[in-house]
Amino acid sequence: MSWFTALPFPPRQAVAFSALVTMASGPLHAQTAPATPRADENDLPVTVRAEEIGGRPDREITLDRDVEITRGQTKMTADTACYRLVEDEVTANGNVNLWRFGDRYQGDSLQLNLESGRGWFLNPEYQLQMNNAQGRADRIDFLGEDQALVVDGTYSTCQGTNPDWYLKSSTLRLDSGRDVGIAGKTIVYFKNVPILGTPALSFSLSGARRSGWLPPSIGAGSKGKTEVMVPYYFNIAPNRDLTVFPRMMFDRGLQLGATGRYLGTTSRGPYSGETHFEYLRNDRITKTDRWLVDSLHNQQLSPAWSFGWNLHGASDDQYLSDFSRSVSTSAERQLVREASTTYITEFWNMSLRAQNFQVLQEPAAATNPGLTIPRPYARMPQFSFHTGRFDVNGFDWSVDAEATRFTHSVWNSGNRAVVMSQASYPWVRPGYYITPKLMLHASKYDMDSNDGRRTDLSRVLPTFSLDAGMVFERETSLLGTAATQTLEPRLFYVRTPYKNQDEFPLFDTGESGFSYAQLFSENRYVGSDRISDANQLTAALVSRYIEGSGAERLRLAVGQRFYFTEPRVQTSGRADQNRKDRSDLLLAASGRIVESLNVDASVQYDATSSSVYSRNYGLRWSPGMLKVLNAEYRYVRDSFRNADISAQWPLSTRWFGVGRVSYSLQDHKVLEGLVGLEYKADCWVFRMGAQRFVTAAQSTSTPVFFQLELNGLSGFGMGNPLDSFYKSIPGYTRLNTNVGRR
């Protein structure tokens, strides 16, 4: 074999050869990682090898048998080749192979002008390292340093000579200089059956976002009627985009929607936001114009100063019931409209906000007043201030102040000013702690009455609390694993004098739900309109099992509150629960018993009636990848008794089942149900299923969905099964996790 080093080999042809790698981004707006940066090889020499080397070294070099041309990370082999020095052109024939930065191309014949980058490659096949893509073409024409034209080319992420899916384009122009690929007539094949065709498309070569049509979505709306949505994506800038989606609903008409997103940074700080808008002109069913707006914005005006808004609105009470596609959306009944600004320093912060609500009433509320949703008070506006320090000569102290104007369309409006100051002195020693705390609540109300008169109310109440606990430890084991067990008794005493507060309004206050955390709260109400009188002691005991790594395996807790004086403060219009001399007993257990099993349980026992008031049991079993089983039981006396089971589980090597059922054992009906199947191939995933959920008090939705997702390209089908699986099955894992979440 002969070999020698030739003149420096211009790298321009490498750009044209490797242009096919850009197909990995996939048409139809698929996203991939950017290509690996390529080293500059301008100054590297070219090394050629062959069994026979002939010709004139100053004009033409001929290479025969086992030809090999190498330059840096570029390598070419062929049966024969000819390099014409004057024209600066290479011609290769017979089993031509090219390796470039991990990618491989092979074909019958190649001609390439090294100076201009122009040439052609006949019957090439390619394999791409970026996402294991492959394809073939009748011809590739290299149009310059940065451009190539693929004629009758294919692309697929499937391996083998007969891929399960591939796309075929009559022409595919690749321009790496402008980072764009433009295809002519394109057809997507699955199992050699055409499933989608388009006369033209364009896409980003690097996988970056690019304006263009997104895959159409065909599905059933909230009421089960057929609809088609064809989104168009505008890549306005690297930090801004807009998606416009015409949505044709065959029973209601054409709905237009748009979602705009943005983020960035100014000299003063970052900002971000998103706005979503939907509009349906002259709904064929309701004969009205219908719309929805959601807008969110946050921005730093300086390192300490920020502002933002959170705005939601709908044209009518039934909008979310009629157009929602998920349980969470259809359940929304109070749409917040809020704008706020906050200033934060090291030792104090303040905020100003205006807040209002739009209440969407249940459809059945007109005939059943019990379903009517009350409208919350609007805060127009609310000013808040907080300051505090820790460990000031051993003391922790803070002051919270608030001034709010509450307005309502039906109930009396008014002003409220509140100042809450507190100081504590924690004694923390190895094995125990004691924390006495003194709080002072001062509030003043200026109420508007229906007859135009104003009513002034004021209240000043002190609160003393003492929190004390101990920690004991011993070495033990849990299910054969060495662990440290703790025993942590805790006592929490609260004393607040009684003051009749029946004349005080209820702007934003309600009784807190009874929970383990609430046992250690000074006030049993949430909000500032009620300060509960208290002369009570909470006793609790916690035991934890902690591994040597610090991971907590199991936590057991029991707690109860004892009243030396029965609380007398009540919320207006209702009598509080009769607590007598003690609260309900709370018992709780949670932890990861073994690596694959998590449990959570709580029981609220009513000692007065010697019965259980509420109980919750839940577990999650995840014995391996793509395996999860969730089970939950929830019960509240005289309210509900529900069972919930959900799972993702392999049925065979490639088939997977997903499902969920939430069943009311009290009413004997299904509250939410989902059943689905998934099939995982090497380069595609198929999903199908159906879901049933409640959209209003007396109506349900039963959408059906299916989707074929081609790895590295896009998904086609009806509805959005992934969104349903993620929201309905805790711990659900996407089968093809390497291609993104959505």
Secondary structure, DSSP 8 states (H G I E B T S, - for coil): -EEEEES---THHHHHHGGGGGGGG-TTT------------TT--EEEEESEEEEETTTEEEEEEEEEEEETTEEEEEEEEEEETTTTEEEEEEEEEEEETTEEEEEEEEEEETTT-EEEEES-EEE-TTT--EEE-SEEEEESSSEEEEEEEEEBS--SSS-SEEEEEEEEEEETTTTEEEESSEEEEETTEEEEEES-EEE-SSS----EE---EEEE-TTS-EEEE--EEEEEETTEEEEEEEEEETTTEEEEEEEEEEEEEETTEEEEEEEEEEEESS-TTT-S-EEEEEEEEEEESSSSEEEEEEEEEESSTTHHHHH--SHHHHT--EEEEEEEEEEE-SSEEEEEEEEEEEE---GGGGT-GGG------EEEEEEEEEEEEEEETTEEEEEEEEEEEEE-SSS--EEEEEEEEEEE--EEETTEEEEEEEEEEEEEEEEE-TTS-EEEEEEEEEEEEEEEEE-EEEEEEETTEEEEEEEEEEEEEEEE-----TTS--SS-EE----TTGGG-S-SEESSS----EEEEEEEEEEEEE-TTS-EEEEEEEEEEEESS------TTS-----TTB--EEEEEEEEEETTEEEEEEEEEETTTTEEEEEEEEEEEEEETTEEEEEEEEEETTTEEEEEEEEEEESSSSEEEEEEEEEETTTTEEEEEEEEEEEE-SSEEEEEEEEEEEEETTEEE--EEEEEEETTTEEEEES-HHHHHHHHSTT---SSGGG---
